[in-house]
Amino acid sequence: MTERLTLAQARRVAVAAQGFAQGRPKVVTAADLRRTIGRTQLHQIDSVNVLARAHYLPAFSRLGAYDIALLDRAAWGHRRERRLFEYWAHEASLLPLELHPLLRWRMAEADQGSIGWASLRAYAGERRPEAMALLKRIREDGPLAASDVEQRTTPGGWWTWSEAKRQLEWLFWAGHVTTATRRGSFERVYDLTERIIPAAVLALPTLSPADAHKALVERSARALGIATEPELRDYFRLKPAQSAAAVAALVADGVLLPTTVPGWSDRAFLHRDARRPRRLEARALLAPFDPLVWERTRTERLFGFRYRLEIYTPADRRVHGYYVLPFLLGDRLVARADLKADRQAGHLLVQQVTVEHGAPGETMRELAAELDAIAMWLGLNRPLPLAEGV
């Protein structure tokens, strides 16, 4: 049988699946944080620090003010404290440790040179001895960052990598090393995987690629609530054939329920355990890399909200601003705000606000309250009254 949902029902399912159906706790604990990341399955990492690092923002959106040291310890603390690890999932991501066995097939493919950027694949073949020599150095000398091995000899930014950085990134893709910690301007420090990932996790059985794909798609469906096959595939960046086989198996198992939504040309799939709330009281600013909005076509179809990150757009061609966060109120995206943390002056700068057509009358009041909340969490002041189009 095929389920049938209205667009409003589908939207509420999607928002609830992402963890916005519960009220924010008065005091956020490590358990609250684990449950939140367990619900979204991952937090995407990004180098942009205009407001706050991208991986810190989804937890605030769902939980409110929390101590970021909780996340730091879970991601980069002592091995006994680790609850998260870094790997390529949607993009570079922080993931619950239990996902490690589900991604070993990707590590094996990188080790064989069948995936990964072309500039890295040579280390799986003819240049493998160079990477293995660097791995031996880490084994003997301890954790290393690229800057510990050699200095960059050419000017450039994030994507201008030294030879050592490329070797380390291939070792990371292939699972030989993982992130021990981050230092300075968020530079990754690498160590042997077996010295970072808890032994109990490494001892978990490695799934076959087909079983791992199925498990990843099931987790995608649980995190999204309702989604099309391309959206389920995109969550962990699977290939079409991998995703299609997993979706078919999950439908056969009754885990995914084929669903129609008016206006959707692609067939959707509803997770059998998805909540179907009649009403939501959510209020949140969403990072550009929040999983509720990172798939822009889905965002437009669910919310009627066209969203693009304009960081790389020339200033005179930007429509809504540089670092723009959509504003969720209830089950709708009702506004967007271009924000910047002026840490030297101690201010949260609200550089532009755009309210969506048909937004409820309380939008600006609720947005102001959320801006005050995020400013307080970041230890900043919001010095100016809020006005549309500031």
C-alpha positions in Angstrom: 0.0 0.0 0.0 1.0 3.6 -0.6 0.9 6.2 2.1 -0.6 9.6 1.3 0.5 12.8 3.1 -0.3 16.4 2.4 2.6 18.8 2.0 2.0 20.2 5.4 2.0 16.7 6.9 5.2 15.9 5.1 6.8 19.1 6.3 5.9 18.4 9.9 7.3 14.8 9.6 10.6 16.2 8.2 11.0 18.8 10.9 10.1 16.4 13.7 12.5 13.8 12.4 15.3 16.3 12.7 14.7 16.8 16.4 12.6 19.9 16.5 9.5 18.3 18.0 10.8 18.4 21.6 11.2 21.5 23.8 14.7 22.7 24.6 16.0 21.4 28.0 16.7 23.9 30.7 20.2 22.4 31.1 21.8 20.6 28.2 23.7 17.4 29.3 26.1 15.2 27.4 23.2 12.7 27.0 21.1 15.4 25.3 23.9 16.1 22.9 24.4 12.4 22.1 20.6 12.0 21.4 20.6 15.0 19.1 23.6 13.8 17.1 22.1 10.3 17.1 18.9 11.8 15.6 20.7 13.8 12.8 23.3 11.1 12.4 26.1 13.6 11.8 27.2 17.2 12.1 28.9 18.6 9.0 32.2 20.3 9.5 33.1 23.4 7.6 36.0 25.8 7.9 33.9 29.0 7.8 33.8 30.8 11.2 31.8 33.9 10.4 29.3 33.2 13.2 30.5 29.9 14.8 31.9 26.7 13.4 29.3 24.9 11.5 29.4 21.7 13.6 28.5 23.6 16.7 25.3 25.2 15.4 22.9 22.3 14.8 23.0 21.3 18.4 22.2 24.9 19.5 19.3 25.0 17.0 17.8 22.0 18.6 18.8 22.2 22.2 19.5 25.9 22.8 22.5 27.2 24.8 24.9 24.4 25.6 28.6 24.1 26.6 30.5 23.5 23.4 33.1 21.7 25.5 30.6 18.8 25.6 30.9 18.5 21.9 34.7 19.0 21.9 35.2 16.2 24.4 32.9 13.9 22.5 34.8 14.6 19.2 38.4 15.2 20.3 38.7 14.3 23.9 40.5 11.4 25.6 39.8 8.1 24.1 37.5 7.1 27.0 35.4 10.3 26.4 35.1 9.8 22.6 31.6 9.4 21.3 32.2 10.9 17.8 34.7 10.5 15.0 35.6 12.4 11.9 35.1 11.0 8.4 33.7 11.7 4.9 30.0 11.1 5.2 27.8 13.8 3.7 30.9 16.0 3.6 33.6 16.1 6.2 31.5 15.2 9.3 31.4 14.3 12.9 29.6 11.0 13.3 28.6 8.7 16.2 31.1 6.0 16.8 28.6 3.3 15.9 28.7 4.4 12.3 32.4 3.4 12.0 31.6 -0.2 10.9 29.1 1.2 8.3 31.7 3.2 6.6 34.6 0.8 6.4 33.6 -0.2 2.9 34.3 3.4 1.9 37.7 3.3 3.6 38.5 0.0 1.8 37.6 1.6 -1.5 39.8 4.6 -0.8 42.6 2.2 0.2 42.2 0.5 -3.2 42.1 3.9 -5.0 38.6 3.5 -6.4 37.2 6.5 -4.7 38.5 9.9 -3.5 39.9 12.9 -5.3 42.1 12.2 -8.3 45.0 13.9 -6.6 44.9 11.4 -3.7 44.4 8.2 -5.7 48.0 7.9 -6.7 48.8 7.1 -3.0 46.8 3.9 -3.3 49.0 2.8 -6.2 52.5 3.9 -7.4 53.0 6.5 -4.7 51.8 4.3 -1.8 55.3 3.8 -0.3 55.4 7.6 0.3 52.2 7.5 2.3 53.2 4.4 4.1 56.4 6.0 5.2 54.5 8.9 6.6 52.2 6.4 8.4 55.3 4.7 9.9 56.4 8.1 11.1 53.1 8.7 12.9 53.3 5.2 14.4 56.7 5.9 15.8 56.6 9.6 16.6 52.9 10.2 17.5 50.2 12.5 16.1 51.1 14.8 13.2 49.5 17.7 11.4 50.5 18.6 7.8 52.3 21.7 9.2 54.5 19.4 11.3 55.7 17.6 8.2 56.3 20.4 5.7 55.4 24.0 5.2 53.2 25.1 2.3 55.5 26.3 -0.4 52.9 28.1 -2.6 50.3 30.7 -1.5 46.8 29.5 -1.3 43.8 28.8 0.9 42.0 25.8 2.3 42.2 23.7 -0.9 45.9 24.5 -1.7 47.4 21.4 -0.1 51.0 20.5 0.4 52.3 17.0 -0.5 52.2 16.0 3.1 48.6 17.1 3.4 47.6 15.0 0.4 49.3 12.0 1.9 47.6 12.5 5.2 44.2 13.0 3.6 44.6 9.8 1.6 45.5 7.9 4.8 42.4 9.5 6.4 40.1 8.5 3.5 41.5 5.0 3.7 41.0 4.7 7.4 44.7 4.3 8.4 44.5 7.4 10.4 41.8 9.6 12.0 41.6 13.0 13.7 43.3 13.0 17.1 42.5 16.7 17.7 42.2 20.1 16.1 44.7 22.9 16.7 45.1 26.6 16.0 42.9 27.7 13.1 41.1 24.3 13.2 44.0 22.3 11.6 43.5 18.6 11.7 46.0 16.5 13.7 46.2 12.9 12.6 47.0 9.7 14.6 46.6 6.0 14.0 43.0 4.9 14.0 43.6 2.2 16.5 45.0 4.8 19.0 41.9 7.0 18.7 38.8 4.9 18.0 37.9 2.9 21.1 38.9 -0.8 20.9 35.3 -1.9 21.4 34.2 0.0 18.3 37.1 -1.4 16.2 36.1 -4.9 17.3 32.5 -4.5 15.9 32.1 -6.7 12.8 32.6 -5.1 9.4 29.4 -5.2 7.4 29.3 -6.2 3.7 29.0 -3.2 1.4 25.4 -4.0 0.6 24.4 -4.4 4.3 26.3 -1.2 5.1 24.5 0.7 2.3 21.2 -0.6 3.6 22.0 0.5 7.2 23.1 3.9 6.0 19.9 4.5 4.0 17.8 3.4 6.9 19.6 5.9 9.1 19.1 8.6 6.4 15.4 7.8 6.3 15.1 8.0 10.1 16.9 11.3 10.1 14.8 12.8 7.3 11.4 11.2 8.2 10.2 11.4 4.6 12.4 11.6 1.6 12.9 10.7 -2.1 15.5 8.2 -3.1 18.0 10.9 -4.3 17.6 12.6 -0.9 18.2 9.3 1.0 21.2 8.7 -1.2 22.6 12.2 -0.7 22.6 12.1 3.1 25.7 9.8 3.2 26.7 10.5 -0.4 26.0 7.0 -1.8 26.0 6.1 -5.5 22.7 5.6 -7.2 23.0 1.9 -7.6 23.9 1.5 -3.9 21.0 3.6 -2.8 18.4 2.0 -5.1 19.2 -1.5 -4.0 19.1 -0.4 -0.3 15.8 1.4 -0.7 14.3 -1.6 -2.5 15.4 -3.9 0.4 14.0 -1.6 3.0 10.7 -1.3 1.3 10.6 -5.1 1.1 11.3 -5.3 4.8 8.5 -2.8 5.6 10.9 -0.2 7.0 10.3 2.3 4.2 6.7 3.0 3.2 6.2 4.3 -0.4 4.4 7.6 0.0 2.8 10.2 -2.3 2.9 13.9 -1.6 0.9 16.4 -3.8 3.3 18.3 -6.1 6.2 15.9 -5.7 7.2 14.3 -9.0 9.5 11.7 -7.4 8.1 9.0 -5.2 8.8 9.5 -1.5 9.5 7.1 1.3 8.3 7.5 4.8 10.2 5.8 7.6 7.8 3.5 9.5 8.8 5.0 12.8 8.5 8.6 11.7 6.4 10.8 14.0 3.4 12.6 12.5 2.8 15.6 14.7 -0.3 17.8 14.2 1.5 20.9 15.4 5.1 22.0 16.1 6.4 24.8 18.4 9.9 24.9 17.0 11.9 28.1 16.8 15.5 28.0 15.5 18.1 29.6 13.3 19.6 27.1 11.0 23.2 26.9 9.8 23.7 26.7 6.0 25.0 23.2 6.6 22.2 22.0 8.9 20.7 18.7 7.6 17.2 20.2 7.6 18.2 22.6 4.8 21.5 21.4 3.2 19.7 19.8 0.3 18.5 22.9 -1.4 16.0 21.3 -3.8 14.3 19.5 -0.9 14.2 22.7 1.1 12.4 24.5 -1.7 10.0 21.6 -2.2 9.2 21.2 1.5 9.1 24.8 2.6 8.7 26.9 -0.6 12.0 28.5 0.4 14.7 29.1 -2.2 18.0 29.1 -0.3 21.5 29.5 -1.6 24.8 30.1 0.2 26.1 33.4 -1.1 29.6 33.4 0.5 31.2 32.9 -2.9 28.9 35.4 -4.7 30.4 38.8 -5.4 29.1 41.3 -2.8 27.2 43.4 -5.4 25.3 40.3 -6.6 24.2 38.9 -3.2 20.5 38.9 -2.6 20.2 38.1 1.1 23.8 38.5 2.5 27.0 36.7 3.1 26.3 34.1 5.9 22.6 33.7 5.9 20.7 31.5 8.4 17.1 30.5 7.6 14.7 31.0 10.5 12.4 28.1 11.4 9.1 28.9 13.2 6.8 26.1 13.8 7.0 24.0 10.7 7.8 26.8 8.3 10.9 28.8 7.2 9.6 32.3 7.7 12.7 34.5 7.5 16.4 34.6 7.0 19.1 36.6 8.7 22.7 37.5 7.6 24.7 37.2 10.8 28.3 37.8 11.8 30.1 37.5 15.1 32.3 40.6 15.7 34.4 39.0 18.4 36.7 42.0 18.8 33.8 44.3 19.6 31.8 41.6 21.3 28.7 42.1 19.1 26.4 39.9 17.1 26.0 41.8 13.8 22.6 41.4 12.2 23.5 42.7 8.7 20.3 41.9 6.9 16.9 40.4 7.6 14.4 39.1 5.0 10.9 38.0 6.0 9.2 35.6 3.7 5.9 36.4 2.0 3.0 35.1 4.2 5.1 34.9 7.4 3.0 35.2 10.6 2.8 38.5 12.4 5.0 37.3 15.3 7.9 36.5 13.0 10.1 39.5 13.9 9.4 39.2 17.6 10.3 35.5 17.6 13.4 36.1 15.5 14.6 38.9 17.8 14.2 36.5 20.8 16.2 33.8 18.9 18.9 36.2 18.0 19.2 37.3 21.6 19.5 33.6 22.6 22.2 32.9 20.1 24.1 36.1 21.0 24.0 35.1 24.7 25.2 31.6 23.9 28.2 33.0 21.9 29.0 35.6 24.6 28.0 38.5 22.4 25.7 41.5 22.6 23.1 42.4 20.0 23.4 46.2 20.1 20.8 47.3 17.6 17.0 47.0 17.4 15.9 44.5 14.9 14.2 45.7 11.7 13.4 44.0 8.4 16.0 44.8 5.8 18.6 46.1 8.2 
